[in-house]
Amino acid sequence: MVQLFSDAALVNRQMLEDMLKYKRLEGVDTALVIRGEADAIIPASHAQGLSAEVHVLPEQAHMLQMEAAEAVNALLMDFLGRH
């Protein structure tokens, strides 16, 4: 990473961690993203650009695995059965 910059002092730990985070995604073929339509914690834009099957559960917020457990489990079982 230091070789990418003429000034090695510009490279910091956060930059390295951010680059490594996205490098780990290279081997992921398909992911399942299940989000609540009313999730105020994680924006919908976080699912953009991923090789992902995205499901949005209406009227659900951030804790949809508890509030809509049956729907989440059905989506998980279907996804795992296909991959």
C-alpha positions in Angstrom: 0.0 0.0 0.0 2.8 2.4 0.8 4.1 1.9 -2.7 0.9 3.6 -4.1 1.8 6.9 -2.6 4.8 9.1 -3.1 4.5 10.2 0.5 4.3 7.0 2.7 3.2 9.1 5.6 -0.3 9.5 4.0 -1.0 5.8 4.5 -2.8 5.2 7.8 -4.3 2.3 9.6 -7.9 3.3 8.8 -7.1 3.5 5.1 -5.6 0.0 5.2 -8.5 -1.5 7.2 -11.0 0.1 4.7 -9.1 -1.4 1.7 -8.9 -4.8 3.3 -12.6 -4.8 4.1 -13.4 -4.5 0.4 -10.8 -7.0 -0.7 -12.6 -9.6 1.4 -15.7 -9.1 -0.6 -14.0 -10.3 -3.9 -14.5 -14.0 -3.1 -18.2 -13.6 -2.2 -20.4 -14.8 -5.1 -23.8 -13.9 -3.8 -25.0 -12.6 -0.5 -28.4 -12.3 1.1 -29.4 -8.9 2.4 -32.7 -8.6 4.4 -33.6 -5.2 5.6 -36.5 -3.4 7.1 -38.1 -0.7 5.1 -38.1 1.6 8.2 -34.5 0.8 9.2 -33.1 4.1 10.6 -29.8 2.6 11.5 -28.3 1.2 8.3 -29.2 3.1 5.1 -30.5 1.1 2.1 -27.5 2.4 0.1 -25.3 0.0 2.0 -26.7 -2.8 -0.1 -26.0 -1.1 -3.4 -23.0 -2.4 -5.4 -23.0 -5.8 -3.7 -23.6 -9.0 -5.5 -26.6 -9.6 -3.3 -30.1 -10.7 -3.3 -31.9 -7.9 -1.5 -35.2 -8.2 0.3 -37.0 -5.3 1.9 -39.6 -6.2 4.5 -42.3 -3.6 4.7 -43.1 -1.8 7.9 -40.1 -3.4 9.7 -37.2 -1.5 11.2 -33.6 -2.6 12.3 -34.6 -5.6 14.5 -36.5 -7.4 11.8 -35.0 -10.8 12.8 -37.0 -10.4 16.0 -40.0 -8.5 14.8 -40.5 -10.6 11.6 -38.7 -13.8 12.5 -40.8 -16.1 10.4 -40.3 -14.0 7.2 -36.6 -13.7 7.9 -36.2 -17.4 8.5 -38.2 -18.3 5.4 -35.9 -16.0 3.3 -32.8 -17.6 4.9 -34.0 -21.1 4.3 -34.8 -20.4 0.7 -31.5 -18.7 0.1 -29.5 -21.4 1.7 -31.4 -24.1 -0.2 -30.4 -22.5 -3.5 -26.7 -21.8 -2.6 
